[in-house]
Amino acid sequence: MTSERSFRIIPNDDVTFYPRVFGRRGVVASHHTLSAAAGLDALKAGGNAVDAAVAATFVEGVLNPNMHTIGGECPILVALASGGVICVNGNTMAPGKATPETYRSLGHDAIPSEGILAAGVPAAFGALVVAASRYGRLSFADLVRPALELARDGFPVHAGLLRQHKFGIVANADRFLSEWASTGAVYMPGGGVPAEGSLLTNPALAAMFAHLAAEEVAAGGGREHGLRAVFESFYRGDVAREIVAFSKDQGGLLERSDFDAFEIPLEDPVSLDFAGARIHKCPAWNQGPALLQSLSILKAHDLEAMGHNGADYVHTVTEAMKLAFADREQYYGDTRHGNIPIEDLLDDAYGLARAGLIDPAVASAELRPGDPTGGKPLLDPSDRFGGASWGAGTVHVDTADAEGNLCSFTPSGAWIKSSPVIPALGFPLGNRISNFHLGPAHHPNVIAPFKRPRTTISPTIVTRGDEPWIACGSMGGDQQDQWQLQFLLNRLVFGMPLQRAIEAPKFSSEHFPGFFAPHSFFTNRLRAEVTLGPEVLAELARRGHDVSIGPAWSEGFMLAVERPLSGQPSPMALEAGCDPRGAKSEVFPAAAVAW
């Protein structure tokens, strides 16, 4: 018998490749399923979103050493249910001996992009401990346990660790077997490339974690007292001693005095109102304010009327980003070592003046910083400084809990390709000191003792009506805040649900000096996914963009979580989203999980 009931497929623009993920008690988005699971375990153990993010990040440092280890950096933004957004400055610090003259005396006209001379004081570990101490609930032993057990008992080798371009084991196998034997001992035991799915151990890393957990117990007192003892043991005790000895043996610049002077500052983030929300970023030692500057410029344009990812829209957003990132090159640097005019850079009047520079028909071939203190759209050419290919060596972790706390962590650096693994500790040092310049002397990012370099790794928090709402971030070097900008426009201007806003086709500019040595520059280079469409891509080329067309799912790599706001017509769940670009590229797996 034939049913009279008929069925038809209803088109739905909100259908996504990766399913939407909802939870009631907590959500985690990260770069590996096991790190996401560690975050949920922390929540189930009574922790909050901060504990979940810390536990997940420790695990990321074990599973994804091609993109992050605890010897690197970790800028953090935390939005508290009780009110306020805090920046934990998890940026490295240059050694006291680090001056332009030192590097030139060693025969370098630029800071090496890898190796011991590119290493500063490890900051990621301290940032995690400080975040946990100030805003979490669990002990260090509880937070580090999943990472310790994976390092001790074995962690599974995945495609990214093996085959990531330039960063993976395969690309660096010859070096690991000869020049960097301590790295090969961990990641190529037996002298061969491990099989995907095989288990590797890192006994030295596990032993260090166990030692620090024992220091916490020995310190006695309350939880915060124990976590401070862990911090002191790492930066003033045995761990610092091992790092400095290794650095000296390799010809590096680190001294115990550098570790004695190192702390993790807590700072007020910078922020901007846009489309009924407030977007919070790290201060200008980070590239994050460039996202805010882009939004300030775009306020002058009716983006919704242009249509999502049409030629006018892509052109306008790209030109705005080019202007913002020109200011990044001209002005951004360590806010403790220079007077960065951040309030002027984020002033809407300045953004409006800069918006007037955008020609709707022609892509500008110039690098055009402005004059924010003078309120002028362009800086005099005699005062200006100055290609930029993106790097994938970063992970990201977002968390939210039912209480209303929201976290955005962007750990990166100390990759297994940046310098050899320290045999006694099981992790390498970072190379982000290479972000510094050696001159001119008045450049805001010229290297100096105890100075922190500009960094690309850039977490984001969005609030609405003072309520924590969205946390997001990405990998991608110079492209991180460009991709995050597009995600936010997708969500705030075009009203896309979280997962669709992540998955929408993306693009990025390389029209400014890159953060990493040799600070390359590619005039009008516009990277774009083919899914923007042939007509749009052709029109962008006609307007003067040097369009580099990539395959679908090749730009973006976003992660995000979102919590419901008060005043919803019906109760809503927490949501986590991750980018299928990771799975499609094989080497960047990501996970969004909920409880």
C-alpha positions in Angstrom: 0.0 0.0 0.0 1.4 3.4 -1.0 1.3 6.0 1.7 -0.4 9.3 0.7 2.2 11.1 2.9 4.9 12.7 0.7 8.4 13.7 1.7 10.7 16.4 0.3 14.1 17.7 1.2 14.0 21.2 2.4 17.0 23.4 1.6 18.7 24.5 4.8 21.6 27.0 4.6 22.5 26.1 8.2 23.3 22.5 7.5 27.0 21.9 8.4 29.6 19.3 7.6 30.4 18.8 11.3 27.3 18.4 13.5 26.4 21.0 16.0 27.4 20.0 19.5 25.4 21.0 22.6 25.8 20.4 26.3 24.2 21.5 29.5 27.1 21.4 32.0 30.1 22.2 30.0 31.7 22.2 26.5 35.3 21.9 25.2 36.7 22.6 21.8 40.3 21.6 21.2 42.7 20.1 18.6 42.5 16.5 19.8 39.8 14.2 21.1 41.9 13.2 24.1 42.6 16.8 25.2 38.9 17.5 24.9 38.1 14.5 27.0 40.6 15.7 29.6 38.8 19.0 29.7 35.5 17.3 30.3 37.0 15.1 33.0 38.2 18.2 34.9 34.6 19.5 34.8 33.2 16.2 36.0 35.8 16.3 38.9 34.3 19.6 40.1 36.4 22.0 38.1 35.2 24.9 36.2 35.9 26.1 32.6 39.4 27.3 33.6 40.3 23.9 35.0 39.0 22.3 31.8 41.1 24.5 29.6 44.2 24.0 31.7 43.9 20.2 31.7 43.1 20.1 28.0 46.2 22.3 27.2 48.5 20.1 29.2 47.3 17.2 27.2 47.7 19.1 23.9 51.4 19.6 24.8 51.9 15.9 24.9 49.8 14.9 21.9 50.6 17.7 19.5 54.3 18.6 20.1 54.4 19.5 16.4 52.3 22.5 17.3 52.8 23.2 21.0 54.7 22.0 24.1 54.9 23.6 27.6 58.2 25.2 26.6 56.3 27.6 24.4 53.8 30.4 25.0 50.1 30.5 25.9 48.1 33.8 25.9 44.9 33.3 27.8 41.6 35.2 28.0 39.1 34.3 30.8 35.6 35.7 31.1 34.3 35.2 34.6 30.7 34.4 35.5 31.2 36.9 38.4 32.0 39.6 35.9 35.1 40.9 33.9 37.5 39.6 31.3 41.2 38.9 32.3 44.2 38.5 30.1 46.9 36.1 31.4 50.1 37.2 29.6 51.6 33.9 28.7 54.2 35.3 26.4 57.9 34.5 26.5 60.6 36.9 27.6 63.9 37.6 26.0 67.1 36.7 27.9 68.9 39.6 29.7 71.8 39.1 27.2 69.5 39.5 24.2 70.5 42.7 22.4 70.9 43.5 18.7 74.7 43.8 19.3 74.8 40.3 20.8 73.3 38.7 17.8 75.4 40.7 15.3 78.5 39.8 17.3 77.5 36.1 16.8 77.4 36.7 13.0 73.6 37.1 12.6 71.9 39.9 10.7 68.5 38.6 11.9 67.6 36.4 14.9 67.6 32.7 13.8 64.2 31.3 13.1 64.9 28.2 15.2 67.6 26.8 17.5 68.8 27.9 20.9 69.4 31.5 20.0 65.7 31.9 19.2 64.7 30.7 22.7 63.4 32.8 25.6 62.0 31.9 29.0 59.2 29.2 28.6 55.9 30.9 29.4 53.2 28.4 28.6 53.7 26.4 31.8 53.6 29.4 34.0 50.5 30.8 32.3 48.6 27.6 32.9 49.6 27.4 36.6 48.7 31.1 37.2 45.4 30.7 35.5 44.6 27.6 37.5 45.7 29.3 40.7 43.7 32.5 40.3 40.6 31.3 38.6 40.3 27.5 38.9 39.4 25.0 41.6 41.5 21.9 41.1 45.1 21.0 42.2 48.0 20.9 39.9 48.2 17.1 40.4 44.6 16.7 39.2 45.0 19.0 36.3 48.2 17.5 35.0 47.3 13.8 35.6 45.9 13.1 32.1 49.0 14.5 30.5 51.3 12.7 32.9 49.6 9.4 32.3 49.8 9.8 28.5 53.5 10.7 28.7 54.2 7.9 31.1 52.1 5.1 29.7 52.0 6.0 26.0 50.2 8.5 23.7 48.9 7.6 20.2 50.8 8.9 17.2 48.4 10.7 14.9 48.7 11.9 11.3 49.6 15.5 12.2 52.5 14.5 14.4 53.7 12.4 11.6 53.0 14.3 8.4 52.4 18.0 9.2 54.2 20.1 6.6 57.6 21.2 8.0 56.5 20.5 11.6 56.0 16.8 11.7 58.3 13.8 12.3 58.6 12.8 8.7 59.7 16.3 7.6 62.3 16.4 10.3 63.4 12.7 10.6 66.9 13.2 9.3 67.6 16.0 11.8 66.1 14.0 14.7 68.3 11.0 13.9 71.5 13.0 13.7 71.7 16.6 14.8 68.9 16.4 17.4 69.2 12.9 18.8 67.4 13.8 22.1 64.3 14.5 20.0 64.7 11.4 18.0 65.0 9.3 21.2 61.4 10.4 22.1 59.7 10.6 18.8 61.6 8.1 16.7 62.5 5.3 19.2 64.4 2.5 17.4 65.5 4.9 14.7 62.4 4.7 12.5 59.3 6.8 11.8 56.6 5.5 14.2 53.4 4.1 12.7 50.2 6.0 13.0 48.3 4.7 16.0 51.4 3.4 17.7 52.2 4.5 21.2 55.1 6.7 22.2 56.2 7.5 25.7 58.0 10.6 27.1 59.4 9.4 30.4 61.4 12.6 31.2 58.3 14.7 30.7 56.2 12.4 32.9 58.9 12.5 35.6 59.0 16.3 35.6 55.2 16.5 36.0 55.4 13.9 38.8 58.2 15.9 40.5 56.2 19.2 40.3 53.1 17.4 41.7 55.2 16.2 44.6 56.4 19.7 45.2 52.8 20.8 45.4 52.1 18.2 48.1 55.3 19.0 50.0 54.4 22.7 50.1 51.4 22.1 52.3 48.9 24.9 52.8 46.0 25.6 50.5 45.5 25.0 46.8 46.9 28.4 45.7 49.9 27.9 48.0 50.6 24.6 46.4 50.2 25.9 42.8 52.6 28.7 43.7 55.1 26.1 44.9 54.8 24.4 41.5 55.5 27.7 39.7 58.5 28.4 41.9 59.9 24.9 41.4 59.7 25.3 37.6 61.1 28.8 37.4 63.4 29.0 40.4 64.3 25.4 41.1 65.4 22.2 39.4 63.6 22.7 36.1 65.1 26.2 35.6 68.5 24.8 36.4 68.2 22.0 33.8 66.9 24.5 31.1 69.8 27.0 31.7 72.4 24.2 31.7 71.0 22.9 28.4 70.9 26.4 26.9 74.5 27.0 27.9 75.6 23.7 26.5 73.9 24.6 23.2 75.4 28.1 23.1 72.2 29.9 24.2 71.7 33.1 26.1 69.5 32.0 29.0 70.7 32.5 32.6 69.2 31.8 36.0 68.6 35.5 36.5 66.2 35.4 33.5 64.1 32.9 35.3 64.4 34.7 38.6 62.9 37.8 36.9 60.1 36.0 35.1 56.5 36.3 36.1 53.1 35.9 34.4 51.4 39.3 34.4 47.6 39.6 34.7 46.4 42.4 32.4 43.2 44.1 31.3 42.4 43.1 27.7 41.7 45.7 25.0 38.2 45.7 23.5 35.8 47.2 21.0 32.1 47.4 20.6 30.7 46.0 17.3 27.2 44.9 16.2 25.8 44.9 19.7 28.7 42.8 21.2 32.0 43.6 22.8 35.1 41.8 21.5 38.1 41.4 23.8 41.6 40.7 22.8 45.1 40.6 24.4 47.0 43.9 24.5 49.3 45.1 21.7 52.2 42.7 22.5 49.8 40.4 20.6 48.4 40.9 17.1 44.8 40.7 18.5 44.2 44.5 18.4 44.5 44.3 14.6 41.2 42.4 14.6 39.6 45.2 16.6 41.1 47.8 14.2 39.6 45.9 11.3 36.2 46.0 12.9 36.6 49.7 13.6 37.3 50.3 10.0 34.4 48.1 8.8 31.9 50.0 10.9 31.8 52.5 8.1 30.6 49.9 5.6 27.2 48.2 5.1 28.6 44.6 5.0 25.2 43.0 5.2 24.1 44.8 2.1 27.2 43.7 0.2 26.2 40.1 0.7 28.2 37.4 2.4 31.5 36.6 0.6 30.5 38.5 -2.5 33.3 40.4 -4.4 32.5 43.7 -2.7 32.5 42.1 0.7 35.7 40.2 0.3 37.4 43.2 -1.2 36.3 45.5 1.5 37.2 43.2 4.4 40.6 42.5 2.8 41.4 46.1 2.4 40.4 46.8 6.0 42.6 44.0 7.2 45.5 45.4 5.2 45.2 48.8 6.8 44.9 47.3 10.3 47.9 45.0 9.8 50.0 47.9 8.5 49.4 49.5 11.8 50.4 46.2 13.5 53.8 46.4 11.9 54.2 50.1 12.6 53.1 50.3 16.3 52.6 47.0 18.1 55.1 45.8 20.6 55.7 45.0 24.3 53.4 47.4 26.2 55.9 47.4 29.1 58.8 48.5 26.9 57.2 51.2 24.8 54.3 53.7 24.6 51.9 51.9 22.3 49.1 54.3 21.3 46.4 51.6 21.6 43.5 53.9 22.6 44.1 56.1 19.5 44.5 53.0 17.3 41.1 51.7 18.5 39.3 55.1 18.4 36.3 54.9 16.1 37.1 58.3 14.6 40.5 56.9 13.5 38.8 53.8 12.2 36.4 56.0 10.2 39.3 58.0 8.8 41.1 54.9 7.8 37.9 53.5 6.2 38.0 56.4 3.7 41.3 55.0 2.2 39.5 52.0 0.8 38.9 52.2 -2.9 35.9 50.0 -3.7 37.2 49.3 -7.1 41.0 48.8 -6.7 43.2 46.9 -4.3 45.9 49.1 -2.8 49.5 47.9 -3.5 50.9 50.0 -0.7 51.6 49.2 3.0 49.8 52.1 4.6 50.1 52.7 8.4 48.2 55.6 9.8 48.9 58.3 12.2 46.6 57.6 15.2 48.0 60.2 17.6 47.6 62.8 15.0 44.2 61.5 14.0 45.3 61.2 10.3 44.5 58.3 8.0 48.1 58.0 6.7 51.5 58.3 8.3 54.2 60.3 6.6 56.2 57.9 4.4 59.4 59.0 6.0 58.3 57.6 9.3 57.2 54.2 8.1 58.8 50.8 8.6 59.2 48.6 5.8 56.2 38.1 2.2 54.0 36.6 5.0 53.2 33.0 4.7 51.1 31.5 7.6 52.4 28.9 9.9 50.3 26.1 11.4 52.3 25.5 14.6 49.6 26.4 17.1 46.7 24.8 18.9 43.7 26.3 20.6 41.4 25.4 23.4 38.0 26.9 24.2 35.8 26.0 27.2 32.5 27.0 28.8 30.7 25.9 31.9 27.2 26.1 33.2 28.1 28.7 35.8 28.9 31.2 33.0 32.7 31.1 32.9 34.3 31.2 29.4 37.9 30.5 28.4 40.0 31.1 25.3 43.6 29.6 25.4 46.0 29.7 22.4 49.1 27.6 23.3 51.9 27.5 20.7 55.6 27.3 20.3 58.4 25.1 21.5 57.7 22.7 18.6 59.8 19.7 18.1 61.2 21.4 15.1 62.1 24.6 17.0 65.0 23.2 19.1 66.1 19.9 20.5 64.2 18.2 23.3 65.9 18.8 26.7 66.8 15.2 27.7 66.2 15.7 31.4 62.8 17.4 30.9 61.2 15.9 27.7 60.3 19.1 26.0 62.1 21.6 23.6 62.5 25.4 24.1 60.6 27.8 21.9 61.7 30.0 19.0 59.4 33.0 19.3 62.3 35.4 20.1 62.8 35.3 16.3 59.7 37.5 16.1 61.9 40.4 17.2 63.7 42.7 14.9 67.4 43.7 15.2 66.6 47.2 14.0 66.0 50.0 13.4 66.5 51.0 17.0 63.1 52.9 17.3 61.1 49.9 15.9 58.5 48.9 18.6 59.5 45.3 18.2 63.3 45.6 18.3 64.9 43.1 20.7 65.9 44.2 24.2 66.7 42.4 27.5 63.7 41.1 29.3 61.4 42.3 26.6 58.5 40.2 25.3 58.1 39.8 21.5 55.1 40.5 19.4 53.2 37.3 18.9 50.5 36.0 16.5 48.8 33.6 19.0 45.6 35.4 19.7 42.6 34.2 21.8 39.2 36.0 21.6 36.4 36.5 24.0 33.0 38.1 23.1 30.6 39.5 25.6 27.1 40.9 25.2 25.6 43.1 27.9 28.6 42.2 30.1 27.7 38.5 29.9 30.3 36.0 28.6 29.1 34.8 25.3 31.6 33.4 22.8 35.2 32.2 23.0 37.1 31.4 19.8 40.5 31.1 18.3 42.6 29.4 15.7 46.0 28.3 14.5 47.6 30.0 11.6 50.2 32.5 12.4 49.6 35.9 10.7 46.2 34.6 9.5 44.7 33.8 12.9 43.0 37.1 13.5 41.9 37.4 9.9 40.1 34.1 10.1 38.6 35.0 13.5 37.5 38.3 12.1 35.5 36.5 9.4 34.0 34.1 11.9 32.9 37.0 14.0 31.4 38.8 11.0 29.6 35.6 10.0 28.1 35.3 13.5 27.5 39.0 14.4 26.6 40.5 11.0 25.1 37.6 9.1 23.6 35.7 12.1 25.1 32.4 11.2 24.9 29.7 13.9 28.2 28.9 15.5 29.2 25.8 13.4 28.2 27.4 10.1 30.1 30.5 11.0 33.2 28.3 11.5 32.7 26.4 8.2 31.9 29.2 5.8 34.6 29.7 3.0 37.4 32.0 4.2 40.3 34.0 2.8 43.4 35.9 4.1 45.8 38.5 3.1 49.6 38.3 3.0 50.0 42.0 2.2 52.2 42.9 5.2 55.5 41.9 6.8 55.1 38.5 8.6 55.8 38.1 12.3 58.3 35.4 11.8 61.8 35.8 10.4 62.5 36.7 7.6 59.3 38.8 7.9 58.4 38.2 4.2 56.0 40.5 2.4 53.8 39.6 -0.7 52.1 42.7 -2.2 48.4 42.2 -2.6 48.6 38.5 -2.1 45.1 37.2 -1.3 44.7 33.5 -0.3 41.2 32.3 -1.0 39.3 29.0 -0.9 38.0 28.0 -4.3 34.5 27.7 -2.7 34.2 31.5 -2.9 33.3 30.8 -6.5 34.8 31.6 -9.9 32.9 34.8 -10.5 34.0 36.3 -7.2 37.6 35.2 -7.6 37.8 36.6 -11.1 36.4 39.9 -10.0 38.9 40.1 -7.1 41.7 39.5 -9.5 40.3 42.3 -11.8 40.4 44.7 -8.9 44.2 44.0 -8.5 44.3 41.3 -5.9 47.0 38.7 -6.5 44.6 35.8 -5.9 46.1 32.5 -4.7 43.3 30.0 -5.0 43.4 27.1 -2.5 41.2 24.0 -2.3 38.1 23.9 -0.3 38.7 23.6 3.5 42.2 25.1 3.3 41.7 28.4 5.2 40.3 28.8 8.7 41.0 26.1 11.3 38.6 27.7 13.8 37.4 26.5 17.2 34.7 28.2 19.3 32.3 27.7 22.1 29.2 29.7 22.9 27.0 30.0 26.0 23.4 31.2 26.0 22.6 34.7 27.1 19.9 35.7 29.5 16.6 36.8 28.2 16.3 33.9 25.6 12.7 33.0 24.8 13.4 29.4 25.8 16.3 27.7 27.7 19.3 27.1 25.5 22.3 24.8 25.8 26.0 25.5 25.7 27.5 24.9 22.2 31.0 23.9 21.0 32.2 24.0 17.4 35.3 22.8 15.5 36.5 23.1 12.0 36.2 20.2 9.6 39.2 21.8 7.8 41.3 19.9 10.3 39.9 16.5 9.4 39.8 17.3 5.6 43.5 18.2 5.8 44.2 15.0 7.7 46.9 16.5 9.9 44.9 18.9 12.0 42.3 16.9 13.9 39.9 18.8 16.1 37.2 18.0 18.6 34.1 19.6 20.0 32.6 17.8 23.0 29.9 18.4 25.5 28.7 17.2 28.9 
